[in-house]
Amino acid sequence: MNTSTLSEKGRVVIPQKLRERYGLKKGDRVHVIDYGGIISIIPTSEAPIKNIKGMLRGKTSLVRALTKSRQEDAARGK
């Protein structure tokens, strides 16, 4: 477990091993989220839309699969 100490100004140092693991460097931005008793520090992305582009790309179009499923349901009288 990694432990840090909160400074007088509320600053926390993220341990070096974790900074290296997540590629965090000086000036990077992070989200601090309160999950009701648990505080999470989540690295932000400079270009979130660009980073997820193509993420859902696959062999089957989701629209085509849904259309086919609806047509099959209609044929069965549902």
N, C-alpha and C positions, 0 to 999 in steps of 0.2 A: 504494500500500500504506500502511495506517495502522500506525504504530508507537507503542508505549507503553513506559514504563520501570517495572519492578517496584520497589515501594518496599521499605524495610527490613522492614515488617510484611507483605509479600506482596500488597499492594494494587496493582491495575492500573486505570488510568483508560481507559474506553472513549472513543475520540475523539468529539468533538461531532457530526461528520457522521453517524457510525454511530448514536449515541444518537437523533438526530433521525429518521433513516431508519426505525429500528425502534420509535420512540415510547417509548424508555426514559427514565424520570425518577427522581429521588431516591426511594429506598425500594422500587423495583421489585426483584423477585427474579429470579435467573437460575440455570440449571443449568450447572455446569462439568463437562464430560465429557472423559475421556481416551480417545482412540481409538488408543492405542499409538503415541505419537510426535506426535500432533496433539491440541491442547487446543481444545475448542469451548465457546463461551459461548452458551447458548440461553435466550432470554427465556421465563419461565414464564407460564402463564395463571392468572388469579385463579379462573376457573370453567371448567376444561377441558371438562367434560361439557356445560355450557351452550353453549360455543363451537362444539362439533361437532354439536349437535343439528340434524338435517335435512340434514347433509352428504351423505348417500348417497341422498337423496330423488330419485326419478326417475320417468319415465313407466311403467316396468316394475317390478313387484315382483320382487325377486331370488328370493323363495321360490316365486312362481308360475313364474318362468322355469326354476328348477331342477326343480320338480315336472313341468313340461311336458317337459323334456329327459329326465327319468327315465322318463316314460310312453312317450316315443318310443323310447327304448332298449329298454324292455320289449317293445314291440310288434314290434321288429326281432329279438327273441330274445337280446339281450345281457345 
